[in-house]
Amino acid sequence: MAPITSDVRLLGEGFSPTDQLATFNAAHPEAGGIVSFLGQVRSEGGAQAVEALELRHYAAMTLPGMEALAAATKARWVLDGLLIIHRYGVMHPGDPIVLVAAAARHRRDAFAAADFAMDHLKSQSWFWKREKTAAGWRWIEPRADDHRDLARW
């Protein structure tokens, strides 16, 4: 069996989810299943419409933390590959924020690995998030549901 590959990136600029997934898929022809999750800036209407989202991070912790998460994910499931891309900086509605993809011989490992990685990124990440609406900027904290999701693991 080939070694498990992982690609973990922290980006200050945009990326193409389509291109990233095409490259990831092509690199794992042995996988019976590839599961992906794309998180993007919401576009909601009304008075609370998000005009921009900003993610800040502490460089000395963020990428090493993401790499540790990738290692923990690969240790729990039988994977052929794992991709974790996360943006920081100012983004606008429709912009991709995070892309996680897991390739495995069997779908359940791929689904579980992607879910695990996303739950940890959402609740235990090394990012500070704020959004801008017509009322101005406000900081966003993880929700109770995010903590419940993380507690499953």
CORBELTA-V424135 format. One record per backbone hydrogen bond with DSSP energy under -1.0 kcal/mol. CO is the residue of the C=O (numbers start at 1). NH is the residue of the N-H. Records with the same first field share a line. If there is no record, write none. Layout:
# CORBELTA-V424135
CO: NH + NH
This chain:
# CORBELTA-V424135
5: 82
7: 84
9: 86
11: 88
16: 20
17: 21
18: 22
19: 23
20: 24
21: 25
22: 26
23: 27
25: 28
28: 31
33: 104
35: 102
37: 100
39: 97 + 98
41: 94
46: 49
52: 132
53: 91
54: 130
55: 89
56: 128
58: 61 + 62
61: 65
62: 66
63: 67
64: 68
65: 69
66: 70
67: 71
68: 72
69: 73
70: 74
71: 75
73: 77
77: 79
80: 5
81: 103
82: 7
83: 101
84: 9
85: 99
86: 11
89: 55
91: 53
92: 95
95: 41
97: 87
98: 39
99: 85
100: 37
101: 83
102: 35
103: 80 + 81
104: 32 + 33
106: 110
107: 111
108: 112
109: 113
110: 114
111: 115
112: 116
113: 117
114: 118
115: 119
116: 120
117: 121
118: 122
119: 123
120: 124
128: 56
129: 140
130: 54
131: 138
132: 51 + 52
133: 136
136: 133
138: 131
143: 147
144: 148
145: 149
146: 150
147: 151
150: 153
